[in-house]
């Protein structure tokens, strides 16, 4: 279902529109090149988002307007350099060396693309040590994904050939564009999801260069594994919490902790220790797990509220950036009651008003939010009776 979200559908519509509007010629060629560049850049954004666990497709306008088109040039440079090195090795040294080198480059091309999408470094994407290390760490699943990518590419080519054979040139151009784009998007999302699925093996950190030779340094107390084997989940969670408080962002610890919470339903434990967990995620700008985590917490604890207003504002902003405005509004709903700081009260209400009016398109509720803001700013402000989405 990934290709059928708003962003991919909009890009598909753009490709079809270009095929219809422009007749064969220079303008059609330039428009086609522009769409191709946008599609490639969009694919790279898909890989980067999926590798972070963000399954919401990227925005097309943001993809077009944001800088970073140089990564496309780097992608072509990677292919050219790989081909040149293989050909040079075969001609000047020996075909016995060139053939295995070419096979390695073909096998490593998806990983090289992933490195470009997530890091943007041509040097990293061409480093054979890094490529071989990452492929080895993923293991057989990488080969399975590679075979699936080959199948997708073969399907795209075959579909295009059939279209030109049976549908005519004009219709075939549109059909080929649509099918090629669909299969490419599936391939991009699959590569990104592979990184997300095996991120613990890759030990993805702030720089992908760091895990080229990095050891497993999650900071996990070895007793955690023993306690989990014994079924002592409470003590295991306590140890994980104590460990993450001493680290900037240990993803393996936090994600393991969240999995244990979900497994044994320890939502009260999570609620007690939510603040340091959220602070760690915000500090490292690793907020992809926040929306689902908070939705699950609200489902288990419908009356849950964050009592730190300053932190709630930051979390709501991060959640809103993850396209979950309703959850952001829920986090902010009664924040003006949890602090006596007028500045924080005003900031929380103003952000809530913007979310309700702009994102959720609820002008009546937005008007009530403004009324609460006016009462807060009033010198004779009294305690407010609260707001309700049902109003």
C-alpha angles and dihedrals in degrees: 000000000000095000090054097065122109098266097050092043090052091051090048090052090051091053092049092046091053090050091052101040102046121063118211110291144080096311091049090050093049092046090049091051090050092051091047092052091048091049092051092046090047089051091053090051089051091054092048093048095045092048087060092050093255106141095177107103115244121260115263096215090051090049092052097044101038118090121243104095088132088081088071090057088049090053092055089044090055092053093045094048093047091051093045094049091048094048093045092049092050095048103038101032116017140309086230087068097036097055097055089041090054091048090051093050092049091049092047097046095094091050090047089053090050091052091051092049095048101034107016092217118137091193092055093045090055098042105114092198092056093043094049092044094052094045090050092050093054091043125178094358088066090057091048091051089047091054090049090051089052089051091051092049091048091049091052093051093045092048090052093050092051091048093054091045099051109016106049129246101284096045091041091056091057094041092049092048092050096044094043091050092048095051092044091052091050089051093049093049091047092054091049093047091051090058091048093047094050099031092123091058090047093043091215110204137160091304127028088216087068094067097047090094101001122136123224101279103161091137092232117160107242089226090069092074091048092050092049090051088052092048093242094139096161094061091041090056091047090053093048091050092050090049097051092050087068096051135068095227121341101178095185091057097047095043092047089049092051091049090053090048091053093044096053099025094241094161094144089058090051091047091054093050100033096106099064090041093053092044090053092050094047093046091055094039089237099136102141093107095048101086096051092040093052093044090053090048092051090048091053095037108029091179094053116131132171108239097195101084096190091052092044090056091053092046092047091051091050092048091048089054086056089060096252101120095157091058090046090054090049090054092052099040101103100014092116087067095054098063139042092206104113092203092055091044091053093046092050094048093045092051090046091050092051092049094047095045102037104028104028096032094224106141095170093056089043088056090054089050090054090050090055089049091053091051090050091052092046113101089226093049113159130196111291122229092227134245132269131202086217091066 
